[in-house]
Amino acid sequence: MPDTGRRWISTFLEAQAAELGAAQNTLQAYARDLADFDTWLTAQALDIPRATQQDIENYLVHCDAQGLARSTRARRLSAIKQLYRFAFDDRLREDNPAIRIKGPGRDRKLPKTLSEEEVDRLLAAARDHGRSDAERARNTCLMELLYATGMRVSELVALPVAAARGDPQMLLIKGKGGKERMVPLSPDARDRLAEWLTVRDAAQDKAREKGRAPSPFLFPSTGKAGHLTRHRFYTLIKELSVDAGVSPAKVTPHTLRHAFATHLLANGADLRAIQTLLGHADVATTEIYTHVLEERLRDLVQQHHPLAVAARRKSGGTPPSDDP
């Protein structure tokens, strides 16, 4: 990180330790969170001393696009707020750009998800969203892959094109900690992938003729990362939600990941299989989706238990059919 950002963070941490007696774990958490913030600013050609309220809010959007938990985002914002409060009090800055920013709040018990009908509308919107046939093909492929595989957005945008060659029925995904997993592709996702590859490769051939090196990524970009960024995809999915008539507040890349898991479980998939597909190291992480099983079992009892059937008959209701 630049010297200015490093000095500010170092001075802040020293003050926290000396004046407030902050615990070592707390100081380490501050250091990690502020280093991430400073690294992101550096990538935007900014730094901590010059960052504005809008810059901080853009960073929080970036954290949300990464799929970070509310608690993690709240902790990072808390560290940023304390850093700028310290800078203002010590007259390192004449203003506090973080003072008016509200935190994301605590994590809800259950993850937000989408209905199958809402996902269908988002997929349909992607087919018509874009300024060109190429953009529409890319957007459709992005959405189909995300919903078909449950990938994290960071895994999706950085997919190597080599993983998509040869009309694969399984996609090799490199997840957190470099761990790899295989995820099956639906027929629709394979078709959209093949269509995008045709468009992508034609564009890459033209770029090569102009002397530009071919991109190793499935979703190339001329930006610094070399591929579509998480922030751009976050913006894109919000645009699609508007087109689809789905509340933008409900739709994030991570919501599609939750929808993937929730819909699989609701249709009878095994929790352990979903753990593998999502790349969760511990099944306990996957167990947040067991509310779907609980709802299904509750509906099953309400529909088929003799006492529930008798109660409906007594009230003049219609008994359930024998179909499963």
Contacts in CASP RR format, 6 or more apart in sequence:
PFRMAT RR
TARGET T0000
AUTHOR 0000-0000-0000
METHOD contacts of the structure
MODEL  1
MPDTGRRWISTFLEAQAAELGAAQNTLQAYARDLADFDTWLTAQALDIPR
ATQQDIENYLVHCDAQGLARSTRARRLSAIKQLYRFAFDDRLREDNPAIR
IKGPGRDRKLPKTLSEEEVDRLLAAARDHGRSDAERARNTCLMELLYATG
MRVSELVALPVAAARGDPQMLLIKGKGGKERMVPLSPDARDRLAEWLTVR
DAAQDKAREKGRAPSPFLFPSTGKAGHLTRHRFYTLIKELSVDAGVSPAK
VTPHTLRHAFATHLLANGADLRAIQTLLGHADVATTEIYTHVLEERLRDL
VQQHHPLAVAARRKSGGTPPSDDP
1 9 0 8 1.000
1 35 0 8 1.000
1 38 0 8 1.000
1 39 0 8 1.000
1 42 0 8 1.000
2 38 0 8 1.000
2 42 0 8 1.000
2 47 0 8 1.000
4 47 0 8 1.000
4 48 0 8 1.000
4 49 0 8 1.000
5 38 0 8 1.000
5 47 0 8 1.000
5 48 0 8 1.000
5 49 0 8 1.000
6 38 0 8 1.000
8 48 0 8 1.000
8 49 0 8 1.000
8 83 0 8 1.000
8 87 0 8 1.000
8 92 0 8 1.000
9 31 0 8 1.000
9 34 0 8 1.000
9 35 0 8 1.000
9 38 0 8 1.000
9 48 0 8 1.000
9 83 0 8 1.000
11 90 0 8 1.000
12 30 0 8 1.000
12 34 0 8 1.000
12 82 0 8 1.000
12 83 0 8 1.000
12 86 0 8 1.000
12 87 0 8 1.000
13 27 0 8 1.000
13 30 0 8 1.000
13 31 0 8 1.000
15 86 0 8 1.000
15 90 0 8 1.000
16 22 0 8 1.000
16 26 0 8 1.000
16 27 0 8 1.000
16 30 0 8 1.000
16 82 0 8 1.000
17 27 0 8 1.000
22 30 0 8 1.000
29 75 0 8 1.000
29 79 0 8 1.000
30 79 0 8 1.000
30 82 0 8 1.000
30 83 0 8 1.000
33 75 0 8 1.000
33 76 0 8 1.000
33 79 0 8 1.000
33 80 0 8 1.000
34 79 0 8 1.000
34 80 0 8 1.000
34 83 0 8 1.000
36 76 0 8 1.000
37 48 0 8 1.000
37 59 0 8 1.000
37 76 0 8 1.000
37 79 0 8 1.000
37 80 0 8 1.000
38 47 0 8 1.000
38 48 0 8 1.000
40 59 0 8 1.000
40 62 0 8 1.000
41 47 0 8 1.000
41 48 0 8 1.000
41 51 0 8 1.000
41 55 0 8 1.000
41 59 0 8 1.000
43 224 0 8 1.000
44 55 0 8 1.000
44 58 0 8 1.000
46 55 0 8 1.000
48 83 0 8 1.000
49 87 0 8 1.000
49 92 0 8 1.000
49 93 0 8 1.000
51 97 0 8 1.000
52 97 0 8 1.000
53 97 0 8 1.000
53 98 0 8 1.000
53 100 0 8 1.000
53 101 0 8 1.000
55 97 0 8 1.000
56 77 0 8 1.000
56 80 0 8 1.000
56 97 0 8 1.000
56 98 0 8 1.000
56 101 0 8 1.000
57 101 0 8 1.000
58 231 0 8 1.000
59 80 0 8 1.000
60 73 0 8 1.000
60 76 0 8 1.000
60 77 0 8 1.000
60 101 0 8 1.000
60 104 0 8 1.000
61 231 0 8 1.000
61 234 0 8 1.000
62 230 0 8 1.000
62 231 0 8 1.000
62 234 0 8 1.000
63 72 0 8 1.000
63 73 0 8 1.000
63 76 0 8 1.000
64 73 0 8 1.000
64 104 0 8 1.000
64 234 0 8 1.000
64 252 0 8 1.000
65 153 0 8 1.000
65 230 0 8 1.000
65 231 0 8 1.000
65 233 0 8 1.000
65 234 0 8 1.000
65 252 0 8 1.000
65 253 0 8 1.000
66 153 0 8 1.000
66 154 0 8 1.000
66 230 0 8 1.000
67 152 0 8 1.000
67 153 0 8 1.000
67 252 0 8 1.000
67 253 0 8 1.000
67 254 0 8 1.000
68 76 0 8 1.000
69 107 0 8 1.000
70 104 0 8 1.000
70 105 0 8 1.000
70 106 0 8 1.000
70 107 0 8 1.000
70 108 0 8 1.000
71 106 0 8 1.000
71 107 0 8 1.000
73 103 0 8 1.000
73 104 0 8 1.000
74 103 0 8 1.000
74 104 0 8 1.000
74 105 0 8 1.000
74 106 0 8 1.000
77 98 0 8 1.000
77 101 0 8 1.000
77 103 0 8 1.000
77 104 0 8 1.000
80 98 0 8 1.000
81 98 0 8 1.000
81 99 0 8 1.000
81 101 0 8 1.000
83 98 0 8 1.000
84 93 0 8 1.000
84 96 0 8 1.000
84 97 0 8 1.000
84 98 0 8 1.000
84 99 0 8 1.000
85 96 0 8 1.000
85 98 0 8 1.000
85 99 0 8 1.000
86 92 0 8 1.000
87 93 0 8 1.000
87 96 0 8 1.000
88 94 0 8 1.000
88 95 0 8 1.000
88 96 0 8 1.000
110 288 0 8 1.000
110 291 0 8 1.000
111 254 0 8 1.000
111 255 0 8 1.000
111 258 0 8 1.000
111 288 0 8 1.000
111 289 0 8 1.000
112 250 0 8 1.000
112 252 0 8 1.000
112 255 0 8 1.000
112 258 0 8 1.000
113 255 0 8 1.000
113 258 0 8 1.000
113 259 0 8 1.000
113 262 0 8 1.000
114 122 0 8 1.000
114 246 0 8 1.000
114 250 0 8 1.000
114 251 0 8 1.000
114 255 0 8 1.000
114 256 0 8 1.000
114 258 0 8 1.000
114 259 0 8 1.000
116 259 0 8 1.000
116 263 0 8 1.000
118 244 0 8 1.000
118 246 0 8 1.000
118 250 0 8 1.000
119 147 0 8 1.000
119 256 0 8 1.000
119 259 0 8 1.000
119 263 0 8 1.000
121 244 0 8 1.000
121 245 0 8 1.000
121 246 0 8 1.000
122 143 0 8 1.000
122 237 0 8 1.000
122 240 0 8 1.000
122 241 0 8 1.000
122 244 0 8 1.000
122 246 0 8 1.000
122 251 0 8 1.000
122 256 0 8 1.000
123 140 0 8 1.000
123 143 0 8 1.000
123 144 0 8 1.000
123 147 0 8 1.000
124 244 0 8 1.000
125 240 0 8 1.000
125 241 0 8 1.000
125 243 0 8 1.000
125 244 0 8 1.000
125 245 0 8 1.000
126 136 0 8 1.000
126 139 0 8 1.000
126 140 0 8 1.000
126 142 0 8 1.000
126 143 0 8 1.000
126 144 0 8 1.000
126 240 0 8 1.000
127 136 0 8 1.000
127 139 0 8 1.000
127 140 0 8 1.000
128 136 0 8 1.000
128 243 0 8 1.000
129 135 0 8 1.000
129 136 0 8 1.000
129 139 0 8 1.000
129 236 0 8 1.000
129 239 0 8 1.000
129 240 0 8 1.000
129 243 0 8 1.000
130 136 0 8 1.000
130 139 0 8 1.000
133 199 0 8 1.000
134 199 0 8 1.000
134 200 0 8 1.000
134 203 0 8 1.000
137 192 0 8 1.000
137 195 0 8 1.000
137 196 0 8 1.000
137 199 0 8 1.000
138 196 0 8 1.000
138 199 0 8 1.000
138 200 0 8 1.000
138 219 0 8 1.000
139 236 0 8 1.000
139 240 0 8 1.000
140 192 0 8 1.000
140 195 0 8 1.000
140 196 0 8 1.000
141 192 0 8 1.000
141 193 0 8 1.000
141 195 0 8 1.000
141 196 0 8 1.000
142 156 0 8 1.000
142 219 0 8 1.000
142 228 0 8 1.000
142 233 0 8 1.000
142 236 0 8 1.000
143 237 0 8 1.000
143 240 0 8 1.000
143 256 0 8 1.000
144 186 0 8 1.000
144 188 0 8 1.000
144 189 0 8 1.000
144 192 0 8 1.000
144 193 0 8 1.000
145 151 0 8 1.000
145 156 0 8 1.000
145 159 0 8 1.000
145 171 0 8 1.000
145 185 0 8 1.000
145 189 0 8 1.000
145 192 0 8 1.000
145 193 0 8 1.000
146 153 0 8 1.000
146 156 0 8 1.000
146 253 0 8 1.000
146 256 0 8 1.000
146 257 0 8 1.000
146 260 0 8 1.000
147 256 0 8 1.000
147 259 0 8 1.000
147 260 0 8 1.000
148 185 0 8 1.000
148 186 0 8 1.000
148 188 0 8 1.000
148 189 0 8 1.000
148 260 0 8 1.000
149 171 0 8 1.000
149 173 0 8 1.000
149 183 0 8 1.000
149 185 0 8 1.000
149 189 0 8 1.000
149 260 0 8 1.000
149 277 0 8 1.000
150 183 0 8 1.000
150 256 0 8 1.000
150 257 0 8 1.000
150 260 0 8 1.000
150 261 0 8 1.000
150 277 0 8 1.000
150 278 0 8 1.000
151 173 0 8 1.000
151 183 0 8 1.000
151 257 0 8 1.000
152 175 0 8 1.000
152 176 0 8 1.000
152 253 0 8 1.000
152 254 0 8 1.000
152 257 0 8 1.000
153 230 0 8 1.000
153 233 0 8 1.000
153 234 0 8 1.000
153 253 0 8 1.000
153 254 0 8 1.000
153 257 0 8 1.000
154 230 0 8 1.000
155 173 0 8 1.000
155 174 0 8 1.000
155 175 0 8 1.000
156 219 0 8 1.000
156 233 0 8 1.000
156 253 0 8 1.000
157 219 0 8 1.000
157 227 0 8 1.000
157 228 0 8 1.000
157 229 0 8 1.000
157 230 0 8 1.000
157 233 0 8 1.000
158 217 0 8 1.000
158 225 0 8 1.000
158 227 0 8 1.000
159 171 0 8 1.000
159 173 0 8 1.000
159 217 0 8 1.000
159 218 0 8 1.000
159 219 0 8 1.000
160 216 0 8 1.000
160 217 0 8 1.000
160 218 0 8 1.000
161 197 0 8 1.000
161 200 0 8 1.000
161 215 0 8 1.000
161 216 0 8 1.000
161 217 0 8 1.000
161 218 0 8 1.000
162 216 0 8 1.000
163 171 0 8 1.000
163 172 0 8 1.000
163 173 0 8 1.000
163 218 0 8 1.000
164 171 0 8 1.000
164 193 0 8 1.000
164 197 0 8 1.000
164 218 0 8 1.000
165 197 0 8 1.000
167 190 0 8 1.000
167 194 0 8 1.000
168 185 0 8 1.000
168 190 0 8 1.000
169 184 0 8 1.000
169 185 0 8 1.000
169 190 0 8 1.000
170 182 0 8 1.000
170 183 0 8 1.000
170 184 0 8 1.000
170 185 0 8 1.000
171 182 0 8 1.000
171 183 0 8 1.000
171 184 0 8 1.000
171 185 0 8 1.000
172 180 0 8 1.000
172 181 0 8 1.000
172 182 0 8 1.000
173 180 0 8 1.000
173 181 0 8 1.000
173 182 0 8 1.000
173 183 0 8 1.000
174 180 0 8 1.000
175 181 0 8 1.000
175 279 0 8 1.000
176 279 0 8 1.000
176 281 0 8 1.000
179 279 0 8 1.000
179 281 0 8 1.000
181 276 0 8 1.000
181 277 0 8 1.000
181 279 0 8 1.000
183 277 0 8 1.000
185 193 0 8 1.000
196 218 0 8 1.000
197 218 0 8 1.000
200 218 0 8 1.000
200 219 0 8 1.000
200 220 0 8 1.000
204 214 0 8 1.000
204 215 0 8 1.000
204 220 0 8 1.000
207 214 0 8 1.000
208 214 0 8 1.000
215 226 0 8 1.000
215 227 0 8 1.000
217 226 0 8 1.000
217 227 0 8 1.000
217 228 0 8 1.000
218 227 0 8 1.000
219 227 0 8 1.000
219 228 0 8 1.000
220 226 0 8 1.000
220 227 0 8 1.000
220 228 0 8 1.000
221 227 0 8 1.000
221 228 0 8 1.000
221 229 0 8 1.000
221 232 0 8 1.000
223 229 0 8 1.000
230 253 0 8 1.000
233 253 0 8 1.000
234 252 0 8 1.000
234 253 0 8 1.000
237 251 0 8 1.000
237 252 0 8 1.000
237 253 0 8 1.000
237 256 0 8 1.000
238 248 0 8 1.000
238 251 0 8 1.000
240 251 0 8 1.000
241 247 0 8 1.000
241 248 0 8 1.000
241 250 0 8 1.000
241 251 0 8 1.000
242 248 0 8 1.000
257 278 0 8 1.000
258 289 0 8 1.000
260 277 0 8 1.000
260 278 0 8 1.000
261 274 0 8 1.000
261 277 0 8 1.000
261 278 0 8 1.000
261 286 0 8 1.000
261 289 0 8 1.000
262 289 0 8 1.000
262 292 0 8 1.000
264 273 0 8 1.000
264 274 0 8 1.000
264 277 0 8 1.000
265 271 0 8 1.000
265 274 0 8 1.000
265 289 0 8 1.000
265 290 0 8 1.000
265 292 0 8 1.000
265 293 0 8 1.000
266 292 0 8 1.000
266 296 0 8 1.000
271 283 0 8 1.000
271 286 0 8 1.000
271 287 0 8 1.000
271 289 0 8 1.000
271 290 0 8 1.000
271 293 0 8 1.000
272 283 0 8 1.000
274 286 0 8 1.000
274 289 0 8 1.000
275 283 0 8 1.000
275 285 0 8 1.000
275 286 0 8 1.000
278 285 0 8 1.000
278 286 0 8 1.000
280 286 0 8 1.000
301 308 0 8 1.000
302 308 0 8 1.000
303 320 0 8 1.000
304 320 0 8 1.000
309 319 0 8 1.000
309 320 0 8 1.000
312 318 0 8 1.000
312 319 0 8 1.000
313 319 0 8 1.000
END
